[in-house]
Amino acid sequence: MPTVTKPVFWRDPRMPYAELRSVEDGRMVCYEPHTHIQWSMGAITGGQSKFVCGDRRYHVSSGTLVFMNPECVHACNPIDNQPWAYLMLYLDAGWLAQLRYDLGLTGEAIWQDIPCDLLTNPQYYNGFCELAACLLNPNAELIDKQSRLIRFLSGLLPAISGASDRRPPAVGNTPEKLQQLATYLDAHCTEDLSLDDLCQRTGYSAGYLIRAFKQYFGLTPHAYLINRRVQVGQRELKRGTPIAEAALNAGFADQPHFQRVFKRLVAATPHQYRSPLTGQASEIK
């Protein structure tokens, strides 16, 4: 059996708004449905995979770019253990909202969802791959990386803002009680919460709460809570927090539980995520 390569993460503290992930063989890279607080875009660089974004399902292959808005439930997984490879870029939503405003694409510098799930355009696909190669290059200068990112986005964003492959309109406005509950979960995700407590806060029965919450947020309250805990764990690991401490800070009972859940949602171990390439060359173990 051929060796399956491990994911590589790139981060640079001088560019805190950007993060890149590279996977050369994704046969064993499987995600449960999850969300990111960042806007994300990916390039399928080899093979093919299944891409689920909200309630839309796609069969994507090499040469395709995919896009995910912040908080959009999504997953991308291999097909029948076939090899596939991809790049993923995560951009801070606030930083990107300001860039879109500066480019004249929005009327104010606040986040607005980009209505595009995927794009098959060789110009932007090749441009993204070239950008990723620059970011991963430890010998490239900071100004080169920053400039390439801005130039690439300045061309891509107008194109996907008017792309024909648009997301259908979202479900109507989220009921106030559910929005308040989501805000509560955001603030208390590291605590030991019970379904009874959530029902008391909303006045809903357990069955109705679970169905309604998933309708508007794409995840059950428990899955939403776990997703938020993993995001806390990611922030802790980026700061260099030891894995065991990061697990506790994120609300997990112990490190093994944290590692199992982290790998299900991030498709990488906490150690792999905590040891990225940076502005200086470093080895991923």
N, C-alpha and C positions, 0 to 999 in steps of 0.2 A: 504494500500500500504506500503511495507517495506521501511524503511529509507535507502536512498542512501548515503553511506559514502563519505566524502570529500577527495580529494587527499592529500597526505602527501609528502612534499619535504624535502630532507636531503641535507645540505651543511655544510662544515667545512672550515673556512678560512685557516686552516693549510693544506688542500688538495684542493687548488683552481682549480685544473684541473678536478675535479670530482663532479658530482651532480646526485642525485638519486630521482626518483619519484615513489611512491607506491599508487596504486588504488585498493581497495578491491571490489568495485562494480562499474563497468564502464558503466552501462546501460545509464546513462545520460552524459557520457563523449564522446562528438563528436568533431572531428577535421575537419576543412577545410584543403585542401591541403596547406602545409607549408614546410619550411626547417629549419634546425639548422646549426649553424656554427660549432658545435661539431660533432664528430662521436657518433652515438647512437646505443645502443643495448637494446632489451627488451625481457622479458620472459612473455608468457601468462601463468598465474598461475591458472586460472579458466575459464571455459566456452569457448567461441569461438568468433571470430570477423573477420572483413574484413580488409585486409592489402593491401594497394596500395603503391607501391614504383616505382616511375617513371611511365613507362607504363605497369608495371607488376602488376597483381592482384592475391591475394592469399586468401584462406579461412584457417585461422590459429586457432589452439585450444590449450588447456592446454598441456604443455610440449614442446612447440615450442619456439625457440629463433629467433628473427628478428633483422636485422642490417640495418642501414641507414648511408650512407656516408654524409659528410658535403655537404650542398647545394643540396642534393637530395630531390626533391619534393615528399612528402609522406603523408599518412593519415591512421589511424587505428580506426575503428568505430564498435560499437555493431551491432549485427544481430537481427532485429525484437525485440528490447528492451529486449533481453535475457541477464541475468547476465554474466559478464565476469570480470576478474581481471588481473592485469598485474604489472610488475616492469619495469622501464626504467632507464638506466644509460647513462649519457651524459659525454663524455670525450673530453678534449681539444685536437684539432687535432694536434697542434704542439707538445704537450707532448707525444701523442700516436705515432706520427711519429718518435720521438727520441727513444721511447721504441722499436718500430719495427726495427729500425736501430741497436740498441744495441743487439737485438735478432738475428741479421743476416738475417732478412726477406727482407730488402730493401738495396739498395746500397748507399743511402744517406738519411739524416734525414729531408726529406721534405715529405709533405703529398702525398700519392698515394692511390687512392680509393681501397677499399677491395672488390673484386668481388663476394660477397656473400650476398644474401637477407635473407636467413633463414636457420635454422639448427634444426633438431630433433635428438638430441643425449642426452640421460639421464645423462651421465657423466657431460657434460658442462652445461646442464640445472640445474641439482642439485647443481653444483658448483656455478653457478650464484646466485641461490636463497640463498645459504649459505653466499655468499659474501654480498648480500643485507641485510640479517639479521644482519650481523656484523656491516655494516655501519649504520644501523638504531638503533643499540644498544647504548644508551648513556653511558653505563658502560664499553664498549670495549675501550681498549687503542688505542691511535693514531697509534703506531707502528704495532699493530695487523691489523688495518684497511688498512694501507699502504701495509703491507706485503701480506695480503690476495689478495688485488687488483692486485699486481704485479704477484703473483703466478698464479692466475686465468688467467690473460691475457697472461702470458708466455705459458700456455698450449693451450688456445683457439686460439690465433692469428695464429700459424702455421697450425692449423686444418682448419680454414676458409679460409686461403690463398690458400689452395688446395682443397676447397670444390667443389663438382660437381654442386651444384645449383648456377650457376654463372649468373651475369647480362649479357645481350647481349651487344655487343659493343655499345658505345654511338654514337649519331649523330656526324658527322664529326666536325672538328675544328670550333670553334665559329668564325664567321666573325669579323674582327677587329672592325668595327663600332659598332656592338652589344656589344662586350666586353668592348669597351670604354664607351658605354652608361651604362652598368651595373656598371662599376667602378664609373661613375658620380653619379648614383643613390645611391651607397653605401656611397659616401661622402656627399651627399646633401639630404638624405632621410627625414630629419626632416624639410625640407623647403617646401614651397607651390609651387609645380611644375605643369606645364601644359603639356598636350599632344602635343600642338603646339611647345613648346620649345624642346621637345624630338625629334619631327620630324625634326626641323631645325638642330639639332645637327647631325642627321644621314643622312638627305637628303631623308628619306623614307616617303611615304605616311602613314597616320594614320593606315589604314587597314593593309598594308604590315608590318609596324613596329610591330603591336600587334601580328600578326600571326608568324612573324619570331622570335620575342623575346620569345614567348611561346614555339616555336619549340626547341630552344636551351637552355632555362632556366627553362622550365616547368611551368612558370607563366607568366601572362601578365605583362607589365611594372607597372601597378597600383598595382596588387597583389604582385609583387616583392617589390615595395615601402612600402606597408603596412606591409609585412613580416619583412622587415628591421626595420621599426619603432617599431614593437613589440619586436624585439631583443634588440633595444636600451632601451625600457622600462624595459625589463628583467634585463639588466645590471644595470639600475638605481635602481630597486627594490632590487637587491642583495646588493647594497651599503647602503641600508636603507633609500633611498630617499622617502619622503612622496608621496603617490599615486598621488595626484593632481599635485605635482611638476614633478613627473616622466612622467605624461601624457604630460605636456607642453614641457618638455625636449625632448620627443620622437617625437614631431611634431603633436600631437593631439590637436584639438581645445579645448577640455575640458575633465574632468575626466570621465563623463558617456560614451562618445564616446570611450575613451581608454579602459574602462572596457568591453564594448560590444565586441570590436575587439579582445582584449586580450583573452577573454574567448573563442571566436570562434577558435583561433589559438592554444592556450595553453591548452584549456579545463580545466581551473581553473581561479579563480578570482585573480586580482592583490594582494589582501590581503592574500589569501592562499599561493601564490607564495612568497610573501614578508616575511612570517612567517614560516621558515623551522625549522626542527629539526637540531641541530648542534652537536658539540662535547659534549655539555651539554644538559640535558633533557629540552624540552620545549613543550608546548601544541599547537596543531594546532586547531584554532577556525574556 
